[in-house]
Each structure stands twice: as structure tokens, then as C-alpha cells.
Amino acid sequence: MWNTVTHDSIVENIGNSFQIGNIGHSYLITGETSVGKTTLAFDMARMFNCESREKPCSSCSQCARIDRKVHSDVRYLVPNSSADFIGIHQVKELKSEVYLKPYEGKNRVVIIDQIHRLTKEASNSLLKILEEPPENVIFILLTNKFKSVLPTIVSRCRIFQLKPASRNAISLYLKNNFSLNHEMTNEISAISEGRIGWAINASNDFQIVENLKKEIIEINHIFNSGIDEKFKYIDNLASEFSSDRNSLPMKLQLWIDFLRDLILYKSGFQERLKFSMMKKDYQIIASQISYLEIVKLIENLDAITLYFDNNVNPKLLLERFVLDLPEIRGSFNGV
């Protein structure tokens, strides 16, 4: 039984290839964060080692151990945080393992998450393994930044792109698998933007949604506040960044989501809003800001994100960003 959902055609493709013995040595799974890449990778690891006739089964000892992340032949490698890289020493450790015969299963499976976070030395070392792959070893590489993966690594892989599911598909899955009311189902489906993994996590813990809503309300407040409060907000972001480098990319993405919602509202697509509870606030802001101004703000945020990836202190860029926010009059003061 496959745990992967909303990607039926890809699951069928992989399953059919396996059944006829057409197994690759390396796969590259691409797609947005929480769209289902890791789930698919572990499903494939179970399929490559499953003892049952219908693979993967989820009930045999091999599948069960992989599900519990205790299988000695399945290795999962991921950076510790969004600011970390996978270095040459980690790839060298893999190298020493992959040339050994599988210990308890049919195949060794190496899953490397965020493959774009490999250092240049690590990428070149991995490439040498992929060029002459050991027998009974399968690499499954994951990334949400396909263009940042070394082209020579891409050329050695079978590529599967996981696309976000439709809002209706997410909603139907949640209705069939969770005891959520209509409002919660619609809210999670909208905010997920087709990322089934995020939708499942939010359905298990609705506080995830509540926390995001608080963040969006704060963004709306900052949008409508004076310059002193805007700079205080930036000081707080910089302080959070110094202790947790993962916090800033999430905040920037929420600002982008807020601005994209404004574009949708101005364009008359209110049914497609990510945060529909903000309609009244969007109405006030949308009447006082042009499409061009919104697009420019999004471009500025994208530039800040790029600088962040290059380990540049973002505080000055954030201060410039809030200075470019238009002055908004007549807020409803919350939701």
C-alpha cells in the first residue's frame, strides 16, 4: 500500500516500471516543500525491499522497519536546517556504506533530501558514485529547487516532478480521512496551496493554522502601522534570525502570500484567496495600492530571500522593504 496520495500517475509509473524490472540506480524527485517528496521516497524504499507479492505492502518486516526508520539498509540524509549544507565528509560516509552488500534487505536505498544543499565538493563526490553505481544500491534525491541541482547529477537521474494538488483534491482527501468541519476543511485546503503533506500536518494539529493566521494578522497590522512600529517589527525579525535562521524565510513567504492575496482580491478572484478571513482588510489596502506597487514589493522580498541564501545580513534590506510600503488609511484594525 502506497502512502503517497494525490500523485496517482507518478505512483503508477514507478510501480509499472518496477514490475517489469526496469529499476533505475538514481531518481530525482522535485516539487515544492511538503508536496509529498519524502513520502514518495520512503514508499519507493519499501517497494524495493518489500517481501510481499503486492509491493509495497506496509505489513511485512521490511516495510515495517522502513516505516519505523530503523532499517539498516535505508539511509536518510538531510541538512540540519535551511542554513546548513551537506558536506563532503557526509558523502564520504555514504561512500563507505554503499559499496557494502545490503545487510537485511534486497537493496540499499539512500535518500538525500534537499540535494541542492550539497557543497561543490560533496556534489562532485556523489557524482562519481552515480556515474559507476554499486550493485543493489538505489539513490533517491529530493529537492524543491531543481534549477540549483548540479546538471551532471540531474543527467544521471530519472526525474519525477510532484505538482501541487488542486484545492478540491486536498479538500476531498481531508473529508475522507479526518473529522474536520466544513470551515476547517476549506481553510486548510486553501492555505495548503496543494501541499498534501502540509494539509495532513495541519489536520492533525490545527494550531498550525491558528499560528499562521496570527502571523498574517500581524503582517496586516504592520502594513497599516507607522514607521516606528515597522522598524520595531524589523528589529524583532532580526533578533529571531540571529537565534533561529529558519524563522526568516517563513516570515518572508507569509509576506509574499499576503501580497499575492492582495493581487487576487484586486483581480476579483476572492474565492481563490489563501487567507479568506482577511477580505475586509484586503478591501481597504487594495483600494490604496496599485498592481505595480504590489509586484515591486514581491520582487523586493524575492531579492531579500536570495541574499539570505547567500548568508547576507538581511536587516538593512528589510528596513528598505518596510520603507517602501505605502501609507494605508482607514484600517478595520484586525479581523
VEXKOL-99302 format. One line per 10 residues: number of its first residue (from 0); their letters; for each residue x, y, z of N, C-alpha, C. Coordinates in steps of 0.1 Angstrom, whole numbers. Layout:
<nodes>
NUM) A) X,Y,Z,X,Y,Z,X,Y,Z  ... $
</nodes>
This chain:
<nodes>
0) MWNTVTHDSI) 8,-12,0,0,0,0,9,12,0  6,21,-9,14,34,-10,8,44,-1  17,51,6,12,62,15,11,75,7  17,76,-5,17,88,-13,3,90,-19  -3,102,-17,-16,105,-22,-15,117,-31  -25,119,-40,-27,130,-50,-16,130,-61  -8,119,-62,2,118,-72,0,104,-79  -12,101,-83,-15,87,-87,-8,83,-100  -6,93,-110,0,89,-122,15,86,-120  22,93,-111,36,91,-109,37,77,-101 $
10) VENIGNSFQI) 29,75,-91,29,62,-84,27,50,-94  18,52,-103,15,41,-113,27,39,-122  33,50,-126,45,50,-135,57,42,-128  60,46,-116,70,39,-108,67,24,-106  55,22,-102,51,8,-99,52,-1,-111  47,4,-123,48,-4,-135,62,-7,-139  71,4,-138,85,1,-142,91,-9,-133  88,-9,-120,93,-19,-111,89,-33,-114  76,-34,-118,70,-47,-121,77,-54,-133  82,-46,-142,88,-52,-154,103,-52,-153 $
20) GNIGHSYLIT) 108,-49,-140,122,-50,-138,130,-38,-143  123,-27,-146,130,-15,-151,133,-6,-139  144,-9,-132,147,-1,-120,159,7,-122  158,20,-119,170,29,-120,179,29,-108  191,33,-110,201,34,-99,199,47,-92  193,58,-98,192,70,-92,179,78,-97  172,83,-87,159,90,-90,160,104,-84  154,114,-91,154,128,-86,139,132,-85  134,134,-73,120,138,-71,120,153,-68  113,161,-76,113,175,-74,99,180,-70 $
30) GETSVGKTTL) 98,192,-64,85,197,-61,86,206,-49  75,214,-46,75,223,-35,77,216,-22  80,224,-12,81,218,2,67,213,6  67,201,12,55,194,18,46,190,7  50,188,-5,41,183,-16,41,168,-16  50,161,-9,49,147,-8,62,139,-13  73,147,-14,85,141,-19,91,130,-10  92,133,3,97,124,12,89,111,14  76,113,14,66,102,15,68,92,3  69,98,-9,71,90,-21,85,83,-20 $
40) AFDMARMFNC) 95,90,-15,108,83,-14,108,71,-5  102,72,6,101,61,15,92,50,10  81,54,3,73,44,-4,81,36,-14  90,42,-21,99,36,-31,109,26,-24  114,31,-12,123,23,-4,116,10,0  104,11,4,96,-1,8,94,-10,-3  90,-4,-15,88,-12,-27,101,-20,-31  112,-14,-30,125,-20,-34,129,-31,-25  123,-32,-13,127,-42,-3,116,-51,2  103,-48,-2,92,-55,3,92,-70,0 $
50) ESREKPCSSC) 87,-78,9,87,-92,8,74,-98,2  64,-90,1,51,-94,-3,49,-94,-18  39,-100,-23,36,-100,-37,32,-86,-42  23,-80,-35,19,-66,-38,28,-57,-31  36,-50,-38,46,-41,-32,43,-26,-35  45,-18,-24,48,-21,-10,36,-25,-3  38,-33,8,26,-39,15,23,-32,28  33,-26,34,32,-20,47,31,-30,59  31,-43,56,29,-52,67,40,-62,69  49,-64,59,60,-73,61,70,-67,70 $
60) SQCARIDRKV) 80,-75,74,90,-69,83,99,-58,77  101,-60,64,109,-50,57,102,-36,57  90,-37,52,82,-24,52,80,-18,65  77,-26,75,75,-21,89,88,-15,94  99,-20,92,112,-14,97,115,-1,90  112,-1,77,114,12,69,104,22,74  92,19,77,82,28,82,87,34,96  93,25,104,98,30,117,111,37,116  117,38,104,130,44,102,141,37,110  141,24,110,151,16,117,157,6,108 $
70) HSDVRYLVPN) 154,6,95,160,-3,86,175,0,83  184,-9,85,198,-7,84,203,-4,69  194,-7,59,198,-5,45,192,7,39  184,14,47,178,27,42,183,38,49  190,47,42,197,59,48,190,71,44  187,80,54,180,93,51,190,104,55  194,112,45,203,123,48,197,136,45  197,146,55,190,159,53,198,169,61  199,181,56,206,192,63,199,194,76  207,199,86,201,201,100,191,213,100 $
80) SSADFIGIHQ) 194,223,91,185,235,90,186,240,76  178,250,73,178,257,60,191,264,57  198,267,67,211,274,65,223,264,64  221,252,66,232,242,66,233,236,52  245,230,50,248,223,38,252,208,41  251,200,31,255,186,32,270,186,27  279,183,35,293,184,32,300,171,27  312,173,23,320,162,17,322,150,27  323,153,40,325,142,50,313,133,51  301,139,49,288,131,49,287,122,37 $
90) VKELKSEVYL) 291,127,26,291,119,14,302,108,14  313,111,20,323,101,22,318,90,31  311,93,41,305,83,50,295,74,42  287,80,33,278,72,25,286,63,16  297,68,10,305,61,1,310,48,8  314,49,20,319,37,27,308,27,30  295,31,30,284,22,32,279,16,19  278,24,9,271,19,-3,278,8,-11  291,6,-8,298,-4,-15,298,-18,-7  291,-17,4,288,-30,12,275,-36,7 $
100) KPYEGKNRVV) 275,-49,8,262,-56,4,251,-53,14  239,-52,9,227,-50,18,228,-59,30  225,-54,42,226,-62,54,213,-70,57  201,-64,55,189,-71,59,179,-71,48  180,-63,38,171,-62,27,177,-66,13  169,-64,3,173,-67,-11,182,-56,-16  179,-44,-12,186,-32,-18,189,-22,-7  201,-16,-9,204,-4,-1,197,8,-8  190,17,0,184,29,-6,189,41,2  194,50,-5,200,62,0,190,74,-4 $
110) IIDQIHRLTK) 184,80,6,175,92,3,182,104,8  185,113,-1,191,126,2,182,137,0  177,143,11,168,154,10,175,168,8  169,177,0,175,190,-3,189,188,-10  189,180,-20,201,177,-27,208,190,-32  200,201,-34,207,213,-38,215,219,-27  214,214,-15,222,219,-4,236,212,-3  240,204,-12,253,198,-12,263,209,-16  275,208,-9,286,217,-13,291,212,-26  299,220,-32,305,216,-45,313,204,-44 $
120) EASNSLLKIL) 321,202,-34,329,190,-32,321,178,-30  310,180,-22,301,169,-19,294,164,-32  289,174,-40,283,171,-53,291,163,-62  304,167,-63,313,160,-72,316,146,-67  317,145,-54,319,131,-48,307,122,-51  295,128,-49,283,120,-52,282,116,-66  286,126,-75,285,123,-89,294,111,-93  305,110,-87,314,98,-90,307,85,-87  299,85,-76,292,73,-72,281,70,-83  274,81,-87,263,79,-96,267,75,-110 $
130) EEPPENVIFI) 280,79,-113,285,75,-126,288,60,-127  292,54,-116,295,40,-115,288,34,-103  275,33,-103,267,30,-91,270,15,-87  271,13,-74,273,-1,-69,260,-9,-72  262,-22,-72,250,-31,-74,241,-31,-62  228,-32,-64,218,-32,-54,218,-20,-45  222,-8,-51,221,5,-43,213,14,-52  203,20,-46,194,30,-53,194,43,-45  197,54,-53,197,67,-47,184,74,-51  178,81,-41,166,88,-43,169,103,-38 $
140) LLTNKFKSVL) 170,112,-47,174,126,-44,162,135,-44  160,143,-34,149,152,-33,153,167,-33  145,175,-40,148,189,-40,135,198,-43  135,209,-37,124,219,-40,130,231,-48  143,229,-52,150,239,-60,157,232,-72  150,227,-81,155,219,-92,166,226,-100  165,239,-102,175,246,-110,188,247,-103  188,245,-90,201,246,-82,208,233,-81  203,222,-86,210,209,-86,220,209,-97  232,203,-94,242,202,-104,237,195,-117 $
150) PTIVSRCRIF) 238,201,-128,233,195,-141,238,181,-143  250,178,-140,256,165,-142,250,154,-133  245,159,-121,237,149,-113,224,147,-118  217,158,-123,204,156,-129,204,147,-141  215,147,-149,216,139,-161,217,124,-158  221,121,-145,222,107,-141,209,101,-135  199,109,-134,187,105,-127,174,104,-135  165,95,-131,152,96,-136,144,106,-128  138,115,-135,132,127,-128,117,125,-127  112,128,-115,97,129,-113,94,142,-106 $
160) QLKPASRNAI) 85,149,-112,81,162,-107,67,161,-100  67,164,-87,54,164,-80,48,178,-80  37,179,-86,30,192,-86,20,193,-75  17,205,-71,7,207,-60,-7,202,-65  -14,196,-56,-28,191,-59,-37,202,-60  -49,200,-66,-59,210,-67,-65,212,-53  -71,223,-51,-78,226,-38,-89,216,-36  -96,212,-46,-107,202,-45,-101,189,-41  -90,185,-46,-84,172,-43,-79,171,-28  -74,182,-24,-69,183,-10,-82,182,-1 $
170) SLYLKNNFSL) -92,190,-4,-104,190,4,-111,176,5  -111,169,-7,-117,156,-7,-110,146,2  -96,147,1,-88,138,9,-90,141,24  -91,153,28,-93,157,42,-107,152,47  -117,154,38,-131,150,42,-131,134,44  -124,127,36,-124,112,37,-115,107,48  -106,114,53,-96,109,62,-95,116,76  -102,127,78,-101,135,90,-115,139,94  -117,141,107,-130,145,113,-130,160,114  -130,167,103,-130,182,103,-143,188,99 $
180) NHEMTNEISA) -147,199,105,-159,205,100,-156,212,86  -167,217,80,-166,222,66,-156,234,66  -157,243,76,-149,255,76,-134,252,78  -131,243,86,-117,239,88,-111,232,76  -120,223,69,-115,217,57,-112,227,46  -121,237,44,-119,247,34,-106,256,38  -105,259,50,-94,267,54,-80,260,52  -79,248,56,-67,240,54,-64,238,39  -74,235,32,-73,233,17,-67,245,11  -73,257,14,-68,270,8,-54,273,12 $
190) ISEGRIGWAI) -51,272,25,-38,276,30,-27,266,25  -30,254,23,-21,244,19,-15,246,5  -23,253,-4,-19,256,-17,-14,243,-25  -22,232,-22,-19,219,-29,-8,211,-23  -3,215,-11,8,207,-5,2,197,5  0,185,0,-7,175,8,0,172,21  13,172,22,20,170,34,16,180,45  16,193,41,13,204,50,-2,202,54  -11,199,45,-25,197,48,-27,186,59  -20,175,57,-21,164,67,-16,169,81 $
200) NASNDFQIVE) -5,175,81,1,180,94,-9,190,101  -15,199,93,-24,209,98,-37,202,103  -41,192,97,-53,185,101,-51,177,114  -39,173,116,-36,166,129,-33,176,140  -30,188,136,-27,199,146,-31,212,141  -44,216,144,-50,228,138,-43,241,144  -35,239,154,-28,251,159,-18,256,149  -14,248,140,-5,252,129,-13,263,121  -25,261,118,-33,271,111,-35,283,119  -38,282,131,-41,293,140,-28,302,141 $
210) NLKKEIIEIN) -16,296,142,-4,303,142,-2,311,130  -5,305,118,-3,312,106,-13,324,105  -25,322,109,-35,333,109,-30,345,118  -24,342,129,-19,352,138,-8,360,131  1,352,124,12,359,116,6,368,105  -4,364,98,-10,372,88,-16,384,93  -23,383,104,-29,394,111,-19,404,115  -7,399,120,4,408,124,9,415,112  11,408,100,15,415,88,6,426,84  -7,423,85,-17,433,81,-15,445,90 $
220) HIFNSGIDEK) -13,443,103,-11,454,113,1,462,109  12,455,106,24,463,102,22,471,90  15,465,80,12,472,68,5,485,70  -3,485,81,-11,497,84,-5,506,94  6,502,100,12,510,111,22,521,107  26,529,116,36,539,114,50,534,113  59,543,109,73,539,106,80,533,119  77,539,130,83,534,142,80,520,145  67,516,144,63,503,146,69,493,136  69,498,123,75,490,113,90,486,116 $
230) FKYIDNLASE) 97,496,121,112,494,124,113,485,136  104,486,145,104,477,157,102,463,153  93,461,143,90,448,138,102,442,131  109,450,124,122,445,117,132,442,128  133,449,138,143,446,149,140,432,155  127,430,157,123,417,162,126,405,152  124,408,139,127,398,129,142,395,130  150,405,131,165,404,131,169,396,143  163,399,154,166,392,167,163,377,166  151,374,160,147,360,158,157,353,148 $
240) FSSDRNSLPM) 161,360,138,170,355,128,184,351,134  188,359,144,201,356,150,201,343,158  189,340,163,188,327,171,182,316,164  175,318,153,169,308,145,168,312,131  178,307,123,179,311,109,167,306,100  160,297,106,148,291,98,136,300,99  136,310,108,124,318,110,121,328,99  132,334,94,131,345,85,125,341,71  130,330,65,124,325,52,109,323,54  104,318,65,90,315,67,82,329,68 $
250) KLQLWIDFLR) 88,339,75,81,352,76,80,358,62  91,358,55,91,364,41,81,358,32  80,344,33,70,337,25,56,342,28  53,344,41,40,349,45,37,363,40  47,371,40,46,384,34,42,383,19  49,374,12,46,372,-2,32,366,-4  28,357,5,14,352,4,4,363,6  7,372,15,-2,383,18,-4,392,6  7,395,0,7,404,-12,1,397,-24  3,384,-26,-4,377,-37,-19,377,-35 $
260) DLILYKSGFQ) -23,375,-22,-37,376,-19,-43,390,-23  -35,400,-21,-40,414,-25,-42,414,-40  -33,408,-48,-35,408,-62,-47,400,-66  -50,389,-60,-62,381,-63,-74,389,-59  -74,396,-48,-85,404,-44,-88,415,-54  -78,422,-58,-79,433,-67,-84,428,-81  -81,415,-84,-84,410,-97,-98,403,-97  -105,403,-85,-118,398,-84,-119,383,-82  -107,376,-78,-107,362,-76,-107,359,-61  -118,364,-54,-118,363,-39,-120,348,-35 $
270) ERLKFSMMKK) -125,340,-43,-127,326,-40,-114,318,-40  -103,324,-45,-90,318,-46,-81,323,-35  -85,332,-26,-77,337,-16,-71,326,-7  -59,328,-3,-53,318,7,-58,321,21  -59,334,25,-64,337,38,-77,345,36  -88,338,34,-101,344,31,-107,352,43  -102,350,55,-107,357,67,-102,372,66  -93,375,57,-87,388,56,-94,397,46  -105,393,41,-112,400,30,-114,415,33  -119,418,45,-122,432,48,-109,441,48 $
280) DYQIIASQIS) -98,435,53,-86,442,53,-80,444,39  -81,433,31,-77,433,17,-84,444,10  -97,446,13,-105,456,6,-100,470,8  -96,473,20,-91,486,23,-77,488,17  -68,479,18,-55,480,13,-55,480,-3  -63,471,-9,-63,470,-23,-68,483,-30  -76,491,-23,-81,503,-29,-71,514,-29  -59,512,-22,-49,522,-20,-35,518,-25  -35,507,-32,-22,503,-37,-24,497,-52  -15,500,-60,-16,496,-74,-10,482,-76 $
290) YLEIVKLIEN) -13,475,-88,-7,463,-91,8,464,-92  12,475,-98,27,477,-100,34,478,-86  28,484,-77,34,486,-63,35,472,-56  24,464,-58,24,451,-51,35,442,-58  35,442,-71,46,434,-78,60,438,-74  62,451,-72,75,456,-68,79,451,-54  69,451,-45,71,446,-32,75,431,-32  68,424,-40,71,409,-41,85,407,-46  89,415,-56,102,414,-62,113,417,-52  110,427,-43,119,431,-33,121,419,-23 $
300) LDAITLYFDN) 110,413,-19,111,401,-10,118,390,-16  116,387,-29,124,377,-36,139,379,-35  142,392,-37,156,396,-37,162,394,-23  154,397,-13,159,395,1,161,380,4  152,372,-1,154,358,0,167,353,-6  170,358,-18,182,354,-25,194,358,-17  194,370,-11,206,375,-3,207,366,9  195,362,15,195,353,27,202,340,24  199,335,12,206,322,8,221,323,7  225,336,4,240,338,3,246,343,16 $
310) NVNPKLLLER) 239,341,27,244,344,40,247,359,42  239,368,36,240,382,38,230,386,49  235,395,58,226,400,69,214,408,63  202,403,65,191,409,58,185,422,64  190,426,76,183,437,83,181,449,75  192,454,68,191,466,60,181,465,49  181,453,43,172,451,32,157,451,37  155,445,49,141,445,54,137,459,58  146,467,63,143,481,66,139,489,53  146,486,43,143,493,30,129,488,25 $
320) FVLDLPEIRG) 126,475,27,113,470,23,102,477,30  103,478,43,91,485,50,90,500,47  102,506,44,101,520,39,94,521,26  94,511,18,87,511,5,72,508,6  67,504,18,53,501,20,45,513,19  34,513,12,26,525,10,19,529,23  16,541,25,8,545,37,-7,542,35  -12,534,44,-26,530,42,-35,537,53  -46,542,49,-55,549,58,-68,541,59  -74,541,71,-88,536,73,-88,521,76 $
330) SFNGV) -79,515,84,-79,501,86,-91,497,95  -95,484,93,-105,479,101,-100,474,115  -86,475,116,-80,471,129,-82,456,133  -79,448,123,-80,433,127,-91,426,121  -93,414,124,-103,405,118,-113,401,128 $
</nodes>
